[in-house]
Amino acid sequence: LIFIFFLCTSRALLFLFVWVLGWECWFLPNLFDESLGFVESFVPVISIEKTKDGQLMYRVGVFVAFFSFCYWAVTQPSEFDGFVKGQGDFIKDLYAGTLLSDMSQKDKENIDKPKMPSLDDLLKKLESEDEEEKELSEEEAAEALLNSLVEDEEDIDDEEE
């Protein structure tokens, strides 16, 4: 079945190309003649005749239509073209460093700097601790000191992460 399909298609294309030039050319012209026997269907193998007068406009029209269709079919974008363009854009962004990152620009710039509180922050914290210690009793002061140490350790752990 596939062989017959390709045989008919190739016969039609051969006829079309030669007909546009002014000749009628058939490969196996008697192939579909039911009045002939099996062997006679394959004789002659090819037949070539000059076309009748007055078909020039039809031939030119078929020629223009066929090659216009071929040009249109070749220039149509496919889905694959979109994939190739997307991959190219991704690679450009990858090497340019413009992809979304998981770090802010400030973190990128300060990546090598030590993460320590400023002097103002330390002084404010010290003043607030002094005020709290004056108001608390001995037991409360010890508990506040332990809580402060635990909070400092948690802050340090958070900054390291």
N, C-alpha and C positions, 0 to 999 in steps of 0.2 A: 504494500500500500504506500509506504514511504517512497519506494523507488518510482512508482507510477506518478506520485505527486511531483517529485523532482524532474522526472522525464517530461511531464506536461509543462511545468514551469520553464524548463530550459528551452523547450520547443517554442513556447510563446515569446520568450525574450529574444531568441535568435530571429524569429520572424519579425518582431518589432524593430530590432536594430537594422536589419537588412531592408525592411519595408520603408523605413525613413529614408534610406539611400536610393530608393526607386526600384527595388527588386522584391519579388515574393520568393522567399526561401523557406522550404519546409523540410525538417528532418523527420524521416519516416512519415511521408504524407498520407499513406493509406493505413495508418495504425488503427484508426477508429472506424474504418469502413467495414460494416457488418456483412456486406454482401460477398466479401472475399474470404478465402480460407486463411488458415494460420500462417502458412509460408508466404502467401501472396500479400499479407499485411505488411511485411517487412521489405517489399520490393516496390519501387526503388528506395534506396537508403536516403537520398536527398533529391529535391526537385527545386530548380531555380528558374523563374520566369520574370520578364519585365512587367512592371505594373501598368495598369491602364492609364491613359491620359486623363487629366483633370483631377488628380489626387494630390497635387503639390501642396495645396493649402492645408489639406488634412494631415499630410506628412509633417509639415512645418509645425502645425498646431500640436500634434502628438509629441514631436521632438521637444518643443518648448515646455509643454506640460510635464513630460517625463523628467527632464533635467531640472525643472523648477522644483518638482517634488523631491528629487534626490538632494538638491541643495538644502531645501527646508529640513529634510530628515537628518542630514549630517550636522546642521548647525543648531539643532535643538539641544538644550542642556539636559543632562540626565541627573538622576539622584546622586550618582557617584561624584559628579562635579561638585555638588554641595559638600559632600564628605571630604573631598580633597581640599577644598577651600577652608573648611573648618579646621582640619588638621594643620594646614599651613599657618592659619592664624594662631592656633594654640602653640605651635612651636616657636613662632615669632615672639609671642607673649612670654613663653617660658624662658627664652634666652635674653629677652629684654628685662625680665624681672618685674613685669607688670601684672602678674597673676595675683589674685587675692592671697594675702598671707594671714597667718594666725597671730601676728604680732603687730602692735601699733608702731607708727614711725618713731615715736618718742622712745619706745622700748628698744627699737633697733639701734637708734643713735646712742643710747645709754647702756648698751649691752655689756661693755667692759668696765663701766664705772661701778665702784662698790655701792651697795645699797645700805646707806647709813642715814639716819635722821639728821637734819640740819641742826646747827648750834641753837637757833631760836626755838626749835621744837624741843630740844633737850632741856633748855632753861625753863620753858613753860611747864614741862612735865615735872621738873625738879621743884618748882614753886608750888605746883598743885599738890605734890606729895608732901611738902613741908607743911602746908596748911592743913592737910588731912591728918598728919601725925600729931599736930598740936591739939586737935580736937578729940582724938581718940585715946582711950585708956591703953594700958600696957597689953592686954590680951587682944584688944581690937587692933592695935598697931601691929602686933605680930601676925595676926590673920591678914591684915591689909598688905603687909610686906610679902607674905606667901602668895597672895592673889596677884600682886604686882609682878612677882617673879614668874609665875605661871603665864600671865598675860604677855610678858616680855618674850618668853620662850615661844609662845604661839605666834606672836608677831614675827619673830625671827624665822620660824618654820614657814609661815605664809610667804615671807619675802623670798626665801630660798626657792620655793616652788615656782 
